[in-house]
Amino acid sequence: MADDLYLNLRERLSLTVTGRERVDLLDDAFTAALALDEGERAWALVRLGAGLRERGDHERALLALDGADLLGDVAARAAAFTCAAAVHCDRGELARARKAGERARALREDDRVLRVLARVYHALWRETGLEEFRDRWREVGERLPAPAAG
């Protein structure tokens, strides 16, 4: 059974990545599939979703992140929503990106959540011209730490 799962995952993931990246994705996929601890599974799904997003495989990334939302603690769920917001923003799905980002922020506010929300609100402001999004973009930006001097 485990061999069949490994071969199936290897075949599906090899279509999008090669070399070391594929090994990392396989490790995360196996951890997510086989870990007994739900928290460990949830974090493996978050890592898998982020890796798939980096490679442009948005559909599979969202599937992995949905699984993390179902299994994870507050931190893992916030990370899953943050990554999902970035995926939706990548795809130009700004309403969905906003919803996911705001759900992440309701669970846990950290720099990653704020950065993705800043990206979403800025894109919404540019697309709609609504001052509401400009104001939210500024508010989120003010909460981010200043960049380190060069």
C-alpha positions as CSV (number, residue, x, y, z in Angstrom):
1,M,0.0,0.0,0.0
2,A,2.7,2.5,1.0
3,D,4.7,1.6,-2.2
4,D,1.6,2.3,-4.3
5,L,1.1,5.6,-2.6
6,Y,4.8,6.5,-3.1
7,L,4.7,5.6,-6.8
8,N,1.5,7.5,-7.4
9,L,2.8,10.6,-5.6
10,R,6.2,10.4,-7.4
11,E,4.5,10.2,-10.8
12,R,2.1,13.1,-10.1
13,L,4.8,15.4,-8.6
14,S,7.4,14.7,-11.2
15,L,5.3,16.4,-13.8
16,T,5.9,19.8,-12.2
17,V,9.3,19.6,-10.5
18,T,12.7,18.0,-10.8
19,G,15.7,17.1,-8.7
20,R,16.0,18.3,-5.1
21,E,12.7,20.2,-5.2
22,R,10.9,16.9,-6.0
23,V,12.5,15.2,-3.0
24,D,11.3,18.1,-0.7
25,L,7.8,17.9,-2.1
26,L,7.7,14.1,-1.7
27,D,8.9,14.4,1.9
28,D,6.1,16.8,2.7
29,A,3.6,14.7,0.8
30,F,4.6,11.6,2.7
31,T,4.6,13.3,6.0
32,A,1.2,14.7,5.3
33,A,-0.1,11.3,4.2
34,L,1.5,9.1,6.9
35,A,2.0,11.2,10.0
36,L,0.0,9.9,13.0
37,D,-0.1,13.4,14.6
38,E,-2.7,15.7,13.0
39,G,-0.5,18.8,13.8
40,E,2.5,17.3,12.0
41,R,0.2,16.4,9.1
42,A,-1.2,19.9,9.0
43,W,2.2,21.6,8.9
44,A,3.4,19.2,6.2
45,L,0.4,20.2,4.1
46,V,1.2,23.9,4.7
47,R,4.8,23.2,3.5
48,L,3.5,21.2,0.5
49,G,1.0,23.9,-0.4
50,A,3.7,26.6,-0.2
51,G,6.1,24.5,-2.4
52,L,3.4,23.8,-5.0
53,R,2.6,27.5,-5.0
54,E,6.2,28.4,-5.7
55,R,6.1,26.0,-8.7
56,G,2.9,27.5,-10.0
57,D,0.7,24.5,-9.3
58,H,-2.1,26.5,-7.7
59,E,-4.8,23.9,-7.8
60,R,-2.9,21.3,-5.9
61,A,-1.5,24.0,-3.5
62,L,-5.1,25.0,-2.6
63,L,-6.0,21.3,-2.0
64,A,-3.1,20.9,0.4
65,L,-3.9,24.1,2.2
66,D,-7.6,23.1,2.6
67,G,-6.4,19.9,4.3
68,A,-4.2,21.9,6.6
69,D,-7.1,24.1,7.6
70,L,-9.1,21.0,8.5
71,L,-6.4,19.4,10.6
72,G,-4.3,22.2,12.1
73,D,-4.1,24.2,15.2
74,V,-4.5,27.9,15.1
75,A,-1.0,28.6,13.9
76,A,-1.1,26.0,11.1
77,R,-4.6,27.2,10.0
78,A,-3.3,30.8,9.9
79,A,-0.4,29.8,7.9
80,A,-2.7,27.8,5.5
81,F,-5.0,30.8,5.0
82,T,-2.0,33.1,4.5
83,C,-0.6,30.9,1.8
84,A,-4.0,30.5,0.2
85,A,-4.4,34.3,0.1
86,A,-1.1,34.5,-1.7
87,V,-2.2,31.8,-4.2
88,H,-5.5,33.5,-4.9
89,C,-3.6,36.8,-5.3
90,D,-1.2,35.1,-7.8
91,R,-4.3,34.0,-9.7
92,G,-5.9,37.5,-9.7
93,E,-8.7,36.2,-7.5
94,L,-8.6,39.2,-5.2
95,A,-12.0,38.7,-3.4
96,R,-10.9,35.2,-2.4
97,A,-7.4,36.5,-1.5
98,R,-9.0,39.1,0.7
99,K,-11.3,36.5,2.4
100,A,-8.4,34.1,3.1
101,G,-6.1,36.9,4.3
102,E,-8.6,38.3,6.6
103,R,-9.3,34.8,8.0
104,A,-5.6,34.4,8.6
105,R,-5.4,37.7,10.4
106,A,-8.4,36.8,12.6
107,L,-6.5,33.7,13.8
108,R,-3.1,35.2,14.1
109,E,-1.5,38.5,13.2
110,D,2.1,38.3,12.2
111,D,4.4,39.7,9.5
112,R,3.6,37.1,6.9
113,V,-0.1,37.7,7.3
114,L,0.4,41.5,7.2
115,R,2.6,41.3,4.1
116,V,0.1,39.2,2.1
117,L,-2.8,41.5,3.2
118,A,-0.8,44.5,2.1
119,R,-0.3,42.9,-1.3
120,V,-4.1,42.1,-1.5
121,Y,-5.3,45.5,-0.4
122,H,-2.9,47.3,-2.7
123,A,-4.1,45.1,-5.7
124,L,-7.7,45.8,-4.7
125,W,-7.1,49.5,-4.4
126,R,-5.4,49.6,-7.8
127,E,-8.2,47.5,-9.4
128,T,-11.1,49.4,-7.9
129,G,-9.8,52.8,-6.9
130,L,-11.8,52.5,-3.6
131,E,-10.3,54.5,-0.8
132,E,-11.3,51.7,1.7
133,F,-8.6,49.5,0.2
134,R,-6.0,52.2,0.1
135,D,-6.7,52.9,3.8
136,R,-6.5,49.2,4.7
137,W,-3.3,48.9,2.7
138,R,-1.8,51.8,4.6
139,E,-3.0,50.5,8.0
140,V,-1.5,47.1,7.3
141,G,1.7,48.7,6.1
142,E,2.1,50.7,9.2
143,R,1.9,47.6,11.3
144,L,4.8,46.0,9.4
145,P,8.3,46.5,10.8
146,A,10.5,48.9,9.0
147,P,13.0,47.3,6.6
148,A,16.5,46.9,7.9
149,A,19.0,49.5,6.8
150,G,21.2,48.2,4.0
